[in-house]
Amino acid sequence: MATKEPIITLSAGPVAAYPGVMRALSRPIEYDYDRHFLELYEAVNRKVTQALRSATPALILHCEPAPGLEAAAASLIGPDDVVLNLASGVYGKGFGYWSARYNKELLEIEVPYNEAIDPASVEAAFRKRPDIKIVSVVHHDTPSGTINPVKEIGQIVRKHNALMLVDAVSSWAGMDIHPEESCSDVFVTGPGKCLGGAPGLTIMAVSDRAWKHMEANPKAPRASILSLLDWKEAWRHDKPFPFTPSVAEVNGLDGAIDLYLAEGPEAVWKRHALTAQACRAGIKAMGLSLWAAREEIASPTCTAVRVPDGIKDSDILAASRALYGVVFSSGRGETQGKLIRIGHMGPVAEPIYAVVAVTALGGALRKLGRKTDVGAGVAAATAVIDQARA
Ligand SMILES: *Cc1c(COP(=O)(O)O)cnc(C)c1O
């Protein structure tokens, strides 16, 4: 192979997995109906339920979260459902295309992709259209690095007796977001982002209300990769699997969830938030702009930086990779070319990686001819860390 391995991966997902996850992934592949694996599968489900703080048993789907979200749309949204899709970024907009395949009518609130959804606009939509049955929203729209106020939106949706579907793939396990307190009825996430696992599974929490809605949906898929109902009871060791689960991925998830629970969720969120805060301080000290319209909506799990005028995003990524072996993410879809993204997820959600990111980004820009005070960036980032840990 011509290309050397990266030294440090600071992407927005998939992310570097913890060494403990890599060890778990290397456990033997067992027969899925061996008692040992059946018991492991149930134990992993129980731990995931605990980590989700969910009132109903967690659901594991054996595909990555993008098809997992498609499955959620196919299973939940029926031909009588009016759906309100909230789009503040590429993933939010994308969910509307899946919804439109199944729903009766698609309504949409769309805001600029450096902004967040205003809960008052959701309330106004319900006043105009009390027949809205399902609201879909992305918590952290990763290609923008921005956070939506899902807890506030959830209360409005619940008050109007509708169901809320939340994509929390790149925020759950990196900050305080859970299905119950956000009033989510279908809460979709995965191990390949803030949990620091591999990207091959979907994790969900489905409320009893949402299960009822799916069971009443005449078009809900069965015997299909898009079926949630097929897997509803599969967490129990005495129930059959619809098809062979991804044994290695389940082992990896077991390792990741053990690490998360052992460290303590609050401690994990805290280091994600501090890493992002230090990173933002360093970025601003180098005279660069955050992509988010306001710093309050900038994600604690990913920092999106506006590409300075006259420089190409791909040149920045290439310079960082060539000079330092540090990998960042580009934008996606509509944000492609406008920003670069620094991931703070899983093992790299450690403040020292904010210093790495600021150094590599600043150094790359200097190399490309932009006057950049890398030292000022490093000083600002370390000052945030030192103050937090004083
Ligand atoms: C990563 C991610 C997904 C899942 O995408 P995959 O291609 O399956 O990894 C879904 N939603 C958001 C917001 C994400 O960040």
The ligand as an SDF file (V2000), in Angstrom:
LIG
                    3D

 15 15  0  0  0  0  0  0  0  0999 V2000
  -22.7800    8.7280   11.7080 C   0  0  0  0  0  0  0  0  0  0  0  0
  -24.1770    9.1770   11.7010 C   0  0  0  0  0  0  0  0  0  0  0  0
  -25.2050    8.3580   11.2400 C   0  0  0  0  0  0  0  0  0  0  0  0
  -24.9600    6.9780   10.7410 C   0  0  0  0  0  0  0  0  0  0  0  0
  -24.3060    6.9760    9.5430 O   0  0  0  0  0  0  0  0  0  0  0  0
  -23.4760    5.7140    9.1080 P   0  0  0  0  0  0  0  0  0  0  0  0
  -23.1820    5.9710    7.6660 O   0  0  0  0  0  0  0  0  0  0  0  0
  -24.3280    4.5190    9.3430 O   0  0  0  0  0  0  0  0  0  0  0  0
  -22.2760    5.6880    9.9910 O   0  0  0  0  0  0  0  0  0  0  0  0
  -26.5040    8.8200   11.3130 C   0  0  0  0  0  0  0  0  0  0  0  0
  -26.7870   10.0430   11.7930 N   0  0  0  0  0  0  0  0  0  0  0  0
  -25.8380   10.8620   12.2430 C   0  0  0  0  0  0  0  0  0  0  0  0
  -26.2280   12.1960   12.7780 C   0  0  0  0  0  0  0  0  0  0  0  0
  -24.4970   10.4630   12.2180 C   0  0  0  0  0  0  0  0  0  0  0  0
  -23.5280   11.2700   12.6690 O   0  0  0  0  0  0  0  0  0  0  0  0
  1  2  1  0
  2  3  1  0
  2 14  2  0
  3  4  1  0
  3 10  2  0
  4  5  1  0
  5  6  1  0
  6  7  2  0
  6  8  1  0
  6  9  1  0
 10 11  1  0
 11 12  2  0
 12 13  1  0
 12 14  1  0
 14 15  1  0
M  END
$$$$
